[in-house]
């Protein structure tokens, strides 16, 4: 890989890590539960993108499989949290 591509991947990974720190701070100090859920969504998406950048830097395919699992569980978790905030319960009787 070229040096410019490696630099771009490292810069993108650094930006995603900084975004994860901002999302984690918002999740801790968010005034409402909706802010915390949105911060959690942002956190898992940035984690997924960080893993994808790491997979591109190391040319290893295992990171892509892990990112796919994070995306799947993050989506299901987002749906469950949204349903809980909307109705107060996840599973309807």
Phi and psi restraints in degrees (range 20) as a CNS / XPLOR table:
assign (resid 1 and name C) (resid 2 and name N)
       (resid 2 and name CA) (resid 2 and name C) 1.0 -79.0 20.0 2
assign (resid 2 and name N) (resid 2 and name CA)
       (resid 2 and name C) (resid 3 and name N) 1.0 162.2 20.0 2
assign (resid 2 and name C) (resid 3 and name N)
       (resid 3 and name CA) (resid 3 and name C) 1.0 -68.2 20.0 2
assign (resid 3 and name N) (resid 3 and name CA)
       (resid 3 and name C) (resid 4 and name N) 1.0 -35.6 20.0 2
assign (resid 3 and name C) (resid 4 and name N)
       (resid 4 and name CA) (resid 4 and name C) 1.0 -66.0 20.0 2
assign (resid 4 and name N) (resid 4 and name CA)
       (resid 4 and name C) (resid 5 and name N) 1.0 -39.9 20.0 2
assign (resid 4 and name C) (resid 5 and name N)
       (resid 5 and name CA) (resid 5 and name C) 1.0 -65.5 20.0 2
assign (resid 5 and name N) (resid 5 and name CA)
       (resid 5 and name C) (resid 6 and name N) 1.0 -42.0 20.0 2
assign (resid 5 and name C) (resid 6 and name N)
       (resid 6 and name CA) (resid 6 and name C) 1.0 -62.6 20.0 2
assign (resid 6 and name N) (resid 6 and name CA)
       (resid 6 and name C) (resid 7 and name N) 1.0 -40.2 20.0 2
assign (resid 6 and name C) (resid 7 and name N)
       (resid 7 and name CA) (resid 7 and name C) 1.0 -65.4 20.0 2
assign (resid 7 and name N) (resid 7 and name CA)
       (resid 7 and name C) (resid 8 and name N) 1.0 -41.6 20.0 2
assign (resid 7 and name C) (resid 8 and name N)
       (resid 8 and name CA) (resid 8 and name C) 1.0 -64.0 20.0 2
assign (resid 8 and name N) (resid 8 and name CA)
       (resid 8 and name C) (resid 9 and name N) 1.0 -40.7 20.0 2
assign (resid 8 and name C) (resid 9 and name N)
       (resid 9 and name CA) (resid 9 and name C) 1.0 -65.8 20.0 2
assign (resid 9 and name N) (resid 9 and name CA)
       (resid 9 and name C) (resid 10 and name N) 1.0 -41.7 20.0 2
assign (resid 9 and name C) (resid 10 and name N)
       (resid 10 and name CA) (resid 10 and name C) 1.0 -65.5 20.0 2
assign (resid 10 and name N) (resid 10 and name CA)
       (resid 10 and name C) (resid 11 and name N) 1.0 -40.4 20.0 2
assign (resid 10 and name C) (resid 11 and name N)
       (resid 11 and name CA) (resid 11 and name C) 1.0 -66.0 20.0 2
assign (resid 11 and name N) (resid 11 and name CA)
       (resid 11 and name C) (resid 12 and name N) 1.0 -42.6 20.0 2
assign (resid 11 and name C) (resid 12 and name N)
       (resid 12 and name CA) (resid 12 and name C) 1.0 -63.3 20.0 2
assign (resid 12 and name N) (resid 12 and name CA)
       (resid 12 and name C) (resid 13 and name N) 1.0 -41.2 20.0 2
assign (resid 12 and name C) (resid 13 and name N)
       (resid 13 and name CA) (resid 13 and name C) 1.0 -65.0 20.0 2
assign (resid 13 and name N) (resid 13 and name CA)
       (resid 13 and name C) (resid 14 and name N) 1.0 -39.5 20.0 2
assign (resid 13 and name C) (resid 14 and name N)
       (resid 14 and name CA) (resid 14 and name C) 1.0 -64.0 20.0 2
assign (resid 14 and name N) (resid 14 and name CA)
       (resid 14 and name C) (resid 15 and name N) 1.0 -41.7 20.0 2
assign (resid 14 and name C) (resid 15 and name N)
       (resid 15 and name CA) (resid 15 and name C) 1.0 -63.9 20.0 2
assign (resid 15 and name N) (resid 15 and name CA)
       (resid 15 and name C) (resid 16 and name N) 1.0 -40.1 20.0 2
assign (resid 15 and name C) (resid 16 and name N)
       (resid 16 and name CA) (resid 16 and name C) 1.0 -66.9 20.0 2
assign (resid 16 and name N) (resid 16 and name CA)
       (resid 16 and name C) (resid 17 and name N) 1.0 -37.2 20.0 2
assign (resid 16 and name C) (resid 17 and name N)
       (resid 17 and name CA) (resid 17 and name C) 1.0 -67.4 20.0 2
assign (resid 17 and name N) (resid 17 and name CA)
       (resid 17 and name C) (resid 18 and name N) 1.0 -39.5 20.0 2
assign (resid 17 and name C) (resid 18 and name N)
       (resid 18 and name CA) (resid 18 and name C) 1.0 -65.1 20.0 2
assign (resid 18 and name N) (resid 18 and name CA)
       (resid 18 and name C) (resid 19 and name N) 1.0 -38.2 20.0 2
assign (resid 18 and name C) (resid 19 and name N)
       (resid 19 and name CA) (resid 19 and name C) 1.0 -65.6 20.0 2
assign (resid 19 and name N) (resid 19 and name CA)
       (resid 19 and name C) (resid 20 and name N) 1.0 -35.9 20.0 2
assign (resid 19 and name C) (resid 20 and name N)
       (resid 20 and name CA) (resid 20 and name C) 1.0 -64.7 20.0 2
assign (resid 20 and name N) (resid 20 and name CA)
       (resid 20 and name C) (resid 21 and name N) 1.0 -38.6 20.0 2
assign (resid 20 and name C) (resid 21 and name N)
       (resid 21 and name CA) (resid 21 and name C) 1.0 -64.7 20.0 2
assign (resid 21 and name N) (resid 21 and name CA)
       (resid 21 and name C) (resid 22 and name N) 1.0 -41.5 20.0 2
assign (resid 21 and name C) (resid 22 and name N)
       (resid 22 and name CA) (resid 22 and name C) 1.0 -65.1 20.0 2
assign (resid 22 and name N) (resid 22 and name CA)
       (resid 22 and name C) (resid 23 and name N) 1.0 -40.7 20.0 2
assign (resid 22 and name C) (resid 23 and name N)
       (resid 23 and name CA) (resid 23 and name C) 1.0 -67.4 20.0 2
assign (resid 23 and name N) (resid 23 and name CA)
       (resid 23 and name C) (resid 24 and name N) 1.0 -37.8 20.0 2
assign (resid 23 and name C) (resid 24 and name N)
       (resid 24 and name CA) (resid 24 and name C) 1.0 -65.7 20.0 2
assign (resid 24 and name N) (resid 24 and name CA)
       (resid 24 and name C) (resid 25 and name N) 1.0 -38.2 20.0 2
assign (resid 24 and name C) (resid 25 and name N)
       (resid 25 and name CA) (resid 25 and name C) 1.0 -65.4 20.0 2
assign (resid 25 and name N) (resid 25 and name CA)
       (resid 25 and name C) (resid 26 and name N) 1.0 -41.3 20.0 2
assign (resid 25 and name C) (resid 26 and name N)
       (resid 26 and name CA) (resid 26 and name C) 1.0 -66.4 20.0 2
assign (resid 26 and name N) (resid 26 and name CA)
       (resid 26 and name C) (resid 27 and name N) 1.0 -34.4 20.0 2
assign (resid 26 and name C) (resid 27 and name N)
       (resid 27 and name CA) (resid 27 and name C) 1.0 -68.2 20.0 2
assign (resid 27 and name N) (resid 27 and name CA)
       (resid 27 and name C) (resid 28 and name N) 1.0 -33.8 20.0 2
assign (resid 27 and name C) (resid 28 and name N)
       (resid 28 and name CA) (resid 28 and name C) 1.0 -77.4 20.0 2
assign (resid 28 and name N) (resid 28 and name CA)
       (resid 28 and name C) (resid 29 and name N) 1.0 -37.8 20.0 2
assign (resid 28 and name C) (resid 29 and name N)
       (resid 29 and name CA) (resid 29 and name C) 1.0 -109.5 20.0 2
assign (resid 29 and name N) (resid 29 and name CA)
       (resid 29 and name C) (resid 30 and name N) 1.0 6.8 20.0 2
assign (resid 29 and name C) (resid 30 and name N)
       (resid 30 and name CA) (resid 30 and name C) 1.0 -56.4 20.0 2
assign (resid 30 and name N) (resid 30 and name CA)
       (resid 30 and name C) (resid 31 and name N) 1.0 130.2 20.0 2
assign (resid 30 and name C) (resid 31 and name N)
       (resid 31 and name CA) (resid 31 and name C) 1.0 -71.0 20.0 2
assign (resid 31 and name N) (resid 31 and name CA)
       (resid 31 and name C) (resid 32 and name N) 1.0 -28.3 20.0 2
assign (resid 31 and name C) (resid 32 and name N)
       (resid 32 and name CA) (resid 32 and name C) 1.0 -121.4 20.0 2
assign (resid 32 and name N) (resid 32 and name CA)
       (resid 32 and name C) (resid 33 and name N) 1.0 163.9 20.0 2
assign (resid 32 and name C) (resid 33 and name N)
       (resid 33 and name CA) (resid 33 and name C) 1.0 -67.9 20.0 2
assign (resid 33 and name N) (resid 33 and name CA)
       (resid 33 and name C) (resid 34 and name N) 1.0 -31.9 20.0 2
assign (resid 33 and name C) (resid 34 and name N)
       (resid 34 and name CA) (resid 34 and name C) 1.0 -65.1 20.0 2
assign (resid 34 and name N) (resid 34 and name CA)
       (resid 34 and name C) (resid 35 and name N) 1.0 -36.7 20.0 2
assign (resid 34 and name C) (resid 35 and name N)
       (resid 35 and name CA) (resid 35 and name C) 1.0 -64.5 20.0 2
assign (resid 35 and name N) (resid 35 and name CA)
       (resid 35 and name C) (resid 36 and name N) 1.0 -38.8 20.0 2
assign (resid 35 and name C) (resid 36 and name N)
       (resid 36 and name CA) (resid 36 and name C) 1.0 -68.2 20.0 2
assign (resid 36 and name N) (resid 36 and name CA)
       (resid 36 and name C) (resid 37 and name N) 1.0 -37.9 20.0 2
assign (resid 36 and name C) (resid 37 and name N)
       (resid 37 and name CA) (resid 37 and name C) 1.0 -67.7 20.0 2
assign (resid 37 and name N) (resid 37 and name CA)
       (resid 37 and name C) (resid 38 and name N) 1.0 -42.1 20.0 2
assign (resid 37 and name C) (resid 38 and name N)
       (resid 38 and name CA) (resid 38 and name C) 1.0 -64.0 20.0 2
assign (resid 38 and name N) (resid 38 and name CA)
       (resid 38 and name C) (resid 39 and name N) 1.0 -39.4 20.0 2
assign (resid 38 and name C) (resid 39 and name N)
       (resid 39 and name CA) (resid 39 and name C) 1.0 -65.2 20.0 2
assign (resid 39 and name N) (resid 39 and name CA)
       (resid 39 and name C) (resid 40 and name N) 1.0 -36.8 20.0 2
assign (resid 39 and name C) (resid 40 and name N)
       (resid 40 and name CA) (resid 40 and name C) 1.0 -66.3 20.0 2
assign (resid 40 and name N) (resid 40 and name CA)
       (resid 40 and name C) (resid 41 and name N) 1.0 -39.8 20.0 2
assign (resid 40 and name C) (resid 41 and name N)
       (resid 41 and name CA) (resid 41 and name C) 1.0 -61.4 20.0 2
assign (resid 41 and name N) (resid 41 and name CA)
       (resid 41 and name C) (resid 42 and name N) 1.0 -44.9 20.0 2
assign (resid 41 and name C) (resid 42 and name N)
       (resid 42 and name CA) (resid 42 and name C) 1.0 -64.0 20.0 2
assign (resid 42 and name N) (resid 42 and name CA)
       (resid 42 and name C) (resid 43 and name N) 1.0 -37.6 20.0 2
assign (resid 42 and name C) (resid 43 and name N)
       (resid 43 and name CA) (resid 43 and name C) 1.0 -64.5 20.0 2
assign (resid 43 and name N) (resid 43 and name CA)
       (resid 43 and name C) (resid 44 and name N) 1.0 -45.7 20.0 2
assign (resid 43 and name C) (resid 44 and name N)
       (resid 44 and name CA) (resid 44 and name C) 1.0 -71.7 20.0 2
assign (resid 44 and name N) (resid 44 and name CA)
       (resid 44 and name C) (resid 45 and name N) 1.0 -31.7 20.0 2
assign (resid 44 and name C) (resid 45 and name N)
       (resid 45 and name CA) (resid 45 and name C) 1.0 -68.9 20.0 2
assign (resid 45 and name N) (resid 45 and name CA)
       (resid 45 and name C) (resid 46 and name N) 1.0 -41.9 20.0 2
assign (resid 45 and name C) (resid 46 and name N)
       (resid 46 and name CA) (resid 46 and name C) 1.0 -67.2 20.0 2
assign (resid 46 and name N) (resid 46 and name CA)
       (resid 46 and name C) (resid 47 and name N) 1.0 -35.2 20.0 2
assign (resid 46 and name C) (resid 47 and name N)
       (resid 47 and name CA) (resid 47 and name C) 1.0 -64.3 20.0 2
assign (resid 47 and name N) (resid 47 and name CA)
       (resid 47 and name C) (resid 48 and name N) 1.0 -40.2 20.0 2
assign (resid 47 and name C) (resid 48 and name N)
       (resid 48 and name CA) (resid 48 and name C) 1.0 -62.6 20.0 2
assign (resid 48 and name N) (resid 48 and name CA)
       (resid 48 and name C) (resid 49 and name N) 1.0 -45.0 20.0 2
assign (resid 48 and name C) (resid 49 and name N)
       (resid 49 and name CA) (resid 49 and name C) 1.0 -68.5 20.0 2
assign (resid 49 and name N) (resid 49 and name CA)
       (resid 49 and name C) (resid 50 and name N) 1.0 -33.7 20.0 2
assign (resid 49 and name C) (resid 50 and name N)
       (resid 50 and name CA) (resid 50 and name C) 1.0 -64.1 20.0 2
assign (resid 50 and name N) (resid 50 and name CA)
       (resid 50 and name C) (resid 51 and name N) 1.0 -41.4 20.0 2
assign (resid 50 and name C) (resid 51 and name N)
       (resid 51 and name CA) (resid 51 and name C) 1.0 -65.1 20.0 2
assign (resid 51 and name N) (resid 51 and name CA)
       (resid 51 and name C) (resid 52 and name N) 1.0 -37.4 20.0 2
assign (resid 51 and name C) (resid 52 and name N)
       (resid 52 and name CA) (resid 52 and name C) 1.0 -64.5 20.0 2
assign (resid 52 and name N) (resid 52 and name CA)
       (resid 52 and name C) (resid 53 and name N) 1.0 -40.2 20.0 2
assign (resid 52 and name C) (resid 53 and name N)
       (resid 53 and name CA) (resid 53 and name C) 1.0 -65.4 20.0 2
assign (resid 53 and name N) (resid 53 and name CA)
       (resid 53 and name C) (resid 54 and name N) 1.0 -38.7 20.0 2
assign (resid 53 and name C) (resid 54 and name N)
       (resid 54 and name CA) (resid 54 and name C) 1.0 -64.9 20.0 2
assign (resid 54 and name N) (resid 54 and name CA)
       (resid 54 and name C) (resid 55 and name N) 1.0 -39.1 20.0 2
assign (resid 54 and name C) (resid 55 and name N)
       (resid 55 and name CA) (resid 55 and name C) 1.0 -64.2 20.0 2
assign (resid 55 and name N) (resid 55 and name CA)
       (resid 55 and name C) (resid 56 and name N) 1.0 -36.6 20.0 2
assign (resid 55 and name C) (resid 56 and name N)
       (resid 56 and name CA) (resid 56 and name C) 1.0 -70.7 20.0 2
assign (resid 56 and name N) (resid 56 and name CA)
       (resid 56 and name C) (resid 57 and name N) 1.0 -35.7 20.0 2
assign (resid 56 and name C) (resid 57 and name N)
       (resid 57 and name CA) (resid 57 and name C) 1.0 -70.0 20.0 2
assign (resid 57 and name N) (resid 57 and name CA)
       (resid 57 and name C) (resid 58 and name N) 1.0 -37.8 20.0 2
assign (resid 57 and name C) (resid 58 and name N)
       (resid 58 and name CA) (resid 58 and name C) 1.0 -95.7 20.0 2
assign (resid 58 and name N) (resid 58 and name CA)
       (resid 58 and name C) (resid 59 and name N) 1.0 -6.7 20.0 2
assign (resid 58 and name C) (resid 59 and name N)
       (resid 59 and name CA) (resid 59 and name C) 1.0 56.2 20.0 2
assign (resid 59 and name N) (resid 59 and name CA)
       (resid 59 and name C) (resid 60 and name N) 1.0 39.8 20.0 2
assign (resid 59 and name C) (resid 60 and name N)
       (resid 60 and name CA) (resid 60 and name C) 1.0 -114.5 20.0 2
assign (resid 60 and name N) (resid 60 and name CA)
       (resid 60 and name C) (resid 61 and name N) 1.0 136.3 20.0 2
assign (resid 60 and name C) (resid 61 and name N)
       (resid 61 and name CA) (resid 61 and name C) 1.0 -85.6 20.0 2
assign (resid 61 and name N) (resid 61 and name CA)
       (resid 61 and name C) (resid 62 and name N) 1.0 -12.0 20.0 2
assign (resid 61 and name C) (resid 62 and name N)
       (resid 62 and name CA) (resid 62 and name C) 1.0 -65.2 20.0 2
assign (resid 62 and name N) (resid 62 and name CA)
       (resid 62 and name C) (resid 63 and name N) 1.0 -31.1 20.0 2
assign (resid 62 and name C) (resid 63 and name N)
       (resid 63 and name CA) (resid 63 and name C) 1.0 -66.4 20.0 2
assign (resid 63 and name N) (resid 63 and name CA)
       (resid 63 and name C) (resid 64 and name N) 1.0 -32.0 20.0 2
assign (resid 63 and name C) (resid 64 and name N)
       (resid 64 and name CA) (resid 64 and name C) 1.0 -69.2 20.0 2
assign (resid 64 and name N) (resid 64 and name CA)
       (resid 64 and name C) (resid 65 and name N) 1.0 -36.9 20.0 2
assign (resid 64 and name C) (resid 65 and name N)
       (resid 65 and name CA) (resid 65 and name C) 1.0 -67.2 20.0 2
assign (resid 65 and name N) (resid 65 and name CA)
       (resid 65 and name C) (resid 66 and name N) 1.0 -40.7 20.0 2
assign (resid 65 and name C) (resid 66 and name N)
       (resid 66 and name CA) (resid 66 and name C) 1.0 -65.6 20.0 2
assign (resid 66 and name N) (resid 66 and name CA)
       (resid 66 and name C) (resid 67 and name N) 1.0 -39.6 20.0 2
assign (resid 66 and name C) (resid 67 and name N)
       (resid 67 and name CA) (resid 67 and name C) 1.0 -64.2 20.0 2
assign (resid 67 and name N) (resid 67 and name CA)
       (resid 67 and name C) (resid 68 and name N) 1.0 -35.8 20.0 2
assign (resid 67 and name C) (resid 68 and name N)
       (resid 68 and name CA) (resid 68 and name C) 1.0 -65.2 20.0 2
assign (resid 68 and name N) (resid 68 and name CA)
       (resid 68 and name C) (resid 69 and name N) 1.0 -40.7 20.0 2
assign (resid 68 and name C) (resid 69 and name N)
       (resid 69 and name CA) (resid 69 and name C) 1.0 -65.8 20.0 2
assign (resid 69 and name N) (resid 69 and name CA)
       (resid 69 and name C) (resid 70 and name N) 1.0 -40.0 20.0 2
assign (resid 69 and name C) (resid 70 and name N)
       (resid 70 and name CA) (resid 70 and name C) 1.0 -62.9 20.0 2
assign (resid 70 and name N) (resid 70 and name CA)
       (resid 70 and name C) (resid 71 and name N) 1.0 -41.4 20.0 2
assign (resid 70 and name C) (resid 71 and name N)
       (resid 71 and name CA) (resid 71 and name C) 1.0 -63.2 20.0 2
assign (resid 71 and name N) (resid 71 and name CA)
       (resid 71 and name C) (resid 72 and name N) 1.0 -41.9 20.0 2
assign (resid 71 and name C) (resid 72 and name N)
       (resid 72 and name CA) (resid 72 and name C) 1.0 -65.1 20.0 2
assign (resid 72 and name N) (resid 72 and name CA)
       (resid 72 and name C) (resid 73 and name N) 1.0 -50.6 20.0 2
assign (resid 72 and name C) (resid 73 and name N)
       (resid 73 and name CA) (resid 73 and name C) 1.0 -68.8 20.0 2
assign (resid 73 and name N) (resid 73 and name CA)
       (resid 73 and name C) (resid 74 and name N) 1.0 -33.5 20.0 2
assign (resid 73 and name C) (resid 74 and name N)
       (resid 74 and name CA) (resid 74 and name C) 1.0 -66.0 20.0 2
assign (resid 74 and name N) (resid 74 and name CA)
       (resid 74 and name C) (resid 75 and name N) 1.0 -40.3 20.0 2
assign (resid 74 and name C) (resid 75 and name N)
       (resid 75 and name CA) (resid 75 and name C) 1.0 -64.8 20.0 2
assign (resid 75 and name N) (resid 75 and name CA)
       (resid 75 and name C) (resid 76 and name N) 1.0 -45.5 20.0 2
assign (resid 75 and name C) (resid 76 and name N)
       (resid 76 and name CA) (resid 76 and name C) 1.0 -64.0 20.0 2
assign (resid 76 and name N) (resid 76 and name CA)
       (resid 76 and name C) (resid 77 and name N) 1.0 -40.4 20.0 2
assign (resid 76 and name C) (resid 77 and name N)
       (resid 77 and name CA) (resid 77 and name C) 1.0 -65.0 20.0 2
assign (resid 77 and name N) (resid 77 and name CA)
       (resid 77 and name C) (resid 78 and name N) 1.0 -38.5 20.0 2
assign (resid 77 and name C) (resid 78 and name N)
       (resid 78 and name CA) (resid 78 and name C) 1.0 -64.6 20.0 2
assign (resid 78 and name N) (resid 78 and name CA)
       (resid 78 and name C) (resid 79 and name N) 1.0 -41.8 20.0 2
assign (resid 78 and name C) (resid 79 and name N)
       (resid 79 and name CA) (resid 79 and name C) 1.0 -63.9 20.0 2
assign (resid 79 and name N) (resid 79 and name CA)
       (resid 79 and name C) (resid 80 and name N) 1.0 -43.3 20.0 2
assign (resid 79 and name C) (resid 80 and name N)
       (resid 80 and name CA) (resid 80 and name C) 1.0 -64.5 20.0 2
assign (resid 80 and name N) (resid 80 and name CA)
       (resid 80 and name C) (resid 81 and name N) 1.0 -42.7 20.0 2
assign (resid 80 and name C) (resid 81 and name N)
       (resid 81 and name CA) (resid 81 and name C) 1.0 -67.4 20.0 2
assign (resid 81 and name N) (resid 81 and name CA)
       (resid 81 and name C) (resid 82 and name N) 1.0 -39.0 20.0 2
assign (resid 81 and name C) (resid 82 and name N)
       (resid 82 and name CA) (resid 82 and name C) 1.0 -65.0 20.0 2
assign (resid 82 and name N) (resid 82 and name CA)
       (resid 82 and name C) (resid 83 and name N) 1.0 -41.1 20.0 2
assign (resid 82 and name C) (resid 83 and name N)
       (resid 83 and name CA) (resid 83 and name C) 1.0 -66.0 20.0 2
assign (resid 83 and name N) (resid 83 and name CA)
       (resid 83 and name C) (resid 84 and name N) 1.0 -38.5 20.0 2
assign (resid 83 and name C) (resid 84 and name N)
       (resid 84 and name CA) (resid 84 and name C) 1.0 -64.9 20.0 2
assign (resid 84 and name N) (resid 84 and name CA)
       (resid 84 and name C) (resid 85 and name N) 1.0 -42.8 20.0 2
assign (resid 84 and name C) (resid 85 and name N)
       (resid 85 and name CA) (resid 85 and name C) 1.0 -68.9 20.0 2
assign (resid 85 and name N) (resid 85 and name CA)
       (resid 85 and name C) (resid 86 and name N) 1.0 -31.0 20.0 2
assign (resid 85 and name C) (resid 86 and name N)
       (resid 86 and name CA) (resid 86 and name C) 1.0 -77.5 20.0 2
assign (resid 86 and name N) (resid 86 and name CA)
       (resid 86 and name C) (resid 87 and name N) 1.0 -44.6 20.0 2
assign (resid 86 and name C) (resid 87 and name N)
       (resid 87 and name CA) (resid 87 and name C) 1.0 -112.4 20.0 2
assign (resid 87 and name N) (resid 87 and name CA)
       (resid 87 and name C) (resid 88 and name N) 1.0 -16.8 20.0 2
assign (resid 87 and name C) (resid 88 and name N)
       (resid 88 and name CA) (resid 88 and name C) 1.0 90.2 20.0 2
assign (resid 88 and name N) (resid 88 and name CA)
       (resid 88 and name C) (resid 89 and name N) 1.0 -2.6 20.0 2
assign (resid 88 and name C) (resid 89 and name N)
       (resid 89 and name CA) (resid 89 and name C) 1.0 -149.8 20.0 2
assign (resid 89 and name N) (resid 89 and name CA)
       (resid 89 and name C) (resid 90 and name N) 1.0 152.0 20.0 2
assign (resid 89 and name C) (resid 90 and name N)
       (resid 90 and name CA) (resid 90 and name C) 1.0 -91.8 20.0 2
assign (resid 90 and name N) (resid 90 and name CA)
       (resid 90 and name C) (resid 91 and name N) 1.0 -45.8 20.0 2
assign (resid 90 and name C) (resid 91 and name N)
       (resid 91 and name CA) (resid 91 and name C) 1.0 -103.0 20.0 2
assign (resid 91 and name N) (resid 91 and name CA)
       (resid 91 and name C) (resid 92 and name N) 1.0 124.1 20.0 2
assign (resid 91 and name C) (resid 92 and name N)
       (resid 92 and name CA) (resid 92 and name C) 1.0 -81.7 20.0 2
assign (resid 92 and name N) (resid 92 and name CA)
       (resid 92 and name C) (resid 93 and name N) 1.0 140.4 20.0 2
